[in-house]
Amino acid sequence: MDPKLFSTVFVTVFLAEIGDKTQLATLLYAAENRGGRPTVFAAAALALVLAAGIGVVAGDLISRTVSPRTLRWIAGVGFLVVGAWTLWKD
């Protein structure tokens, strides 16, 4: 395992998930189901692991036909489009 890659991915994903709608939904489920907090944690953790797994598999498949540079451009433009849409949707 590459420790530099691990730490880069960990920090990036961790920071991206802080305060997002997934974390807020999990917070609400835990607040509403005091006795079910372990279940809420397990379900949320499994969902995030499966979502990440889909991302890894999709990234592997896409990288076989699309160059990393093109993927970075597509991702960057996608983030800019979503950001612009979020700012100007009203």
TANORTA-V590130 format. One line per field, one symbol per residue. ss: DSSP state (a for helix, b for strand, c for the rest). phi: phi as a letter, one per 20 degrees, with the letter a starting at -180 (. if undefined). A space follows every 10 residues. Layout:
# TANORTA-V590130
ss=???
phi=???
This chain:
# TANORTA-V590130
ss=ccaaaaaaaa aaaaaaaccc aaaaaaaaaa aacaaaaaaa aaaaaaaaaa aaaaaaaaaa aaaccccaaa aaaaaaaaaa aaaaaaaacc
phi=.efffgfffg fffgffefme ffffffgfff fecgfdgfff ffffffffff ffffffffff ffffcdfgff fffffffgff fffffffdfe
